[in-house]
Amino acid sequence: MVQGGAEYRADTERGGSLLEGAAGIDPGKGMIMKVAIAKEGNDVSEHFGHCSEYAVFTIENGKISSSNILQSPGHEPGRLPVFLSEHEITHVLAGGMGPKAVELFCANNIEVFLGISGAIDTVIRDFLSGKIIPGQSSCTHGPDHECMH
């Protein structure tokens, strides 16, 4: 399932309860999630398939139980959804991704959040607290471009 809505920036000030349209993550007791965030330095990468690594967070009982860096196998159409599924990833957060890649992630039971930007540490905290408001993919190629990132 693709989460869509207003653009999200991790460094935007917000107060109060969850905003309407927010992802509303409810990690629940006993539920384990593995979240992969496409990274560029310490920030979320604009282009999912072009980043060289992913920050991976294991979430247990609503808290981060571990984190590590997973090296990308490279940009090869159709490979990343299978690769991340093999690493038991349940959620992917990125700035942008093409529609075919989104379909492939969904086919591998990985939930996709697009339009995400900002510092990874802030983004994962906001994801856990349900403050993520995903937006449109930052992929802005022309209509004839078949985007696979």
Secondary structure per residue as TSV (DSSP state, phi and psi in degrees):
chain	resnum	aa	ss	phi	psi
A	1	M	-	360.0	135.2
A	2	V	E	-97.8	132.0
A	3	Q	E	-93.3	130.2
A	4	G	-	-134.9	164.6
A	5	G	S	157.1	-144.0
A	6	A	S	-75.1	155.3
A	7	E	-	-64.6	145.1
A	8	Y	E	-118.0	132.2
A	9	R	E	-126.7	129.1
A	10	A	T	-65.0	-26.4
A	11	D	T	-91.7	10.7
A	12	T	S	-82.3	131.9
A	13	E	-	-72.2	134.5
A	14	R	-	-139.1	149.8
A	15	G	-	-135.9	169.2
A	16	G	S	77.6	-155.1
A	17	S	S	-82.4	-178.8
A	18	L	-	-57.9	140.1
A	19	L	-	-77.7	150.3
A	20	E	T	-59.9	134.3
A	21	G	T	90.5	-3.3
A	22	A	-	-67.5	157.8
A	23	A	-	-62.1	-34.0
A	24	G	-	62.0	48.4
A	25	I	-	-60.4	130.6
A	26	D	-	-125.5	88.6
A	27	P	-	-62.4	-21.3
A	28	G	-	58.7	156.6
A	29	K	T	-67.7	132.5
A	30	G	T	79.6	-10.2
A	31	M	-	-79.1	134.6
A	32	I	E	-114.2	129.3
A	33	M	E	-123.0	149.8
A	34	K	E	-123.6	117.1
A	35	V	E	-107.6	124.7
A	36	A	E	-107.2	126.4
A	37	I	E	-114.5	120.1
A	38	A	E	-63.1	126.8
A	39	K	E	-122.3	148.3
A	40	E	E	-133.7	101.1
A	41	G	T	67.8	-126.3
A	42	N	T	-100.1	6.5
A	43	D	E	-113.7	164.3
A	44	V	E	-69.1	133.5
A	45	S	-	-74.7	141.2
A	46	E	S	-71.3	-32.4
A	47	H	B	-116.9	105.1
A	48	F	G	-52.5	-52.5
A	49	G	G	-74.8	-10.4
A	50	H	G	-102.3	-2.5
A	51	C	-	-78.2	155.9
A	52	S	S	-92.9	-13.6
A	53	E	E	-157.3	166.1
A	54	Y	E	-127.7	137.6
A	55	A	E	-85.3	122.8
A	56	V	E	-113.8	127.5
A	57	F	E	-119.7	127.8
A	58	T	E	-94.5	126.5
A	59	I	E	-112.9	121.7
A	60	E	E	-128.1	131.1
A	61	N	T	52.0	38.6
A	62	G	T	79.0	7.7
A	63	K	E	-129.9	152.5
A	64	I	E	-72.1	118.2
A	65	S	E	-97.4	-23.9
A	66	S	E	-162.0	160.8
A	67	S	E	-147.8	150.6
A	68	N	E	-157.9	171.8
A	69	I	E	-107.6	129.8
A	70	L	E	-112.2	121.7
A	71	Q	E	-73.1	137.9
A	72	S	-	-73.1	143.5
A	73	P	-	-78.6	-0.9
A	74	G	-	107.9	165.7
A	75	H	-	-87.5	100.8
A	76	E	-	-134.7	119.2
A	77	P	T	-48.5	125.6
A	78	G	T	85.4	-11.7
A	79	R	H	-77.8	-41.4
A	80	L	H	-62.3	-42.3
A	81	P	H	-59.6	-41.4
A	82	V	H	-67.6	-45.2
A	83	F	H	-56.8	-48.9
A	84	L	H	-70.4	-33.6
A	85	S	H	-62.7	-39.8
A	86	E	H	-63.4	-23.4
A	87	H	T	-95.7	15.0
A	88	E	T	61.5	31.0
A	89	I	-	-71.7	135.5
A	90	T	-	-108.8	-22.9
A	91	H	E	-140.7	142.1
A	92	V	E	-125.3	132.8
A	93	L	E	-119.9	132.0
A	94	A	-	-158.2	165.7
A	95	G	S	-72.5	-49.7
A	96	G	B	-147.3	156.8
A	97	M	-	-165.0	143.1
A	98	G	-	-74.5	160.1
A	99	P	H	-62.6	-34.3
A	100	K	H	-65.6	-42.6
A	101	A	H	-62.2	-41.0
A	102	V	H	-59.5	-45.3
A	103	E	H	-58.5	-42.9
A	104	L	H	-67.6	-37.1
A	105	F	H	-64.6	-44.7
A	106	C	H	-60.4	-40.0
A	107	A	H	-64.7	-22.3
A	108	N	T	-100.3	17.5
A	109	N	T	58.8	38.6
A	110	I	-	-114.9	124.6
A	111	E	E	-80.9	134.2
A	112	V	E	-111.4	131.9
A	113	F	E	-120.9	119.6
A	114	L	-	-114.4	167.0
A	115	G	S	77.2	19.3
A	116	I	E	-92.3	138.0
A	117	S	E	-148.5	162.6
A	118	G	S	118.9	-173.3
A	119	A	B	-72.1	134.3
A	120	I	H	-58.0	-43.1
A	121	D	H	-59.0	-40.4
A	122	T	H	-71.7	-41.6
A	123	V	H	-60.8	-44.9
A	124	I	H	-67.7	-37.2
A	125	R	H	-62.4	-44.9
A	126	D	H	-67.4	-34.7
A	127	F	H	-60.9	-46.6
A	128	L	H	-65.2	-33.6
A	129	S	T	-89.5	2.2
A	130	G	T	79.9	17.0
A	131	K	-	-91.4	-3.8
A	132	I	-	-68.4	126.8
A	133	I	-	-120.9	90.8
A	134	P	-	-66.8	153.7
A	135	G	-	-124.9	-152.7
A	136	Q	-	-79.5	152.3
A	137	S	-	-58.7	139.5
A	138	S	S	-81.2	3.3
A	139	C	-	-70.6	118.3
A	140	T	-	-126.0	35.8
A	141	H	-	-71.0	164.1
A	142	G	-	-68.0	168.4
A	143	P	T	-64.0	-23.9
A	144	D	T	-89.1	-3.7
A	145	H	-	-86.0	125.9
A	146	E	-	-93.0	102.2
A	147	C	-	-85.5	130.5
A	148	M	-	-127.3	35.8
A	149	H	-	-115.7	360.0
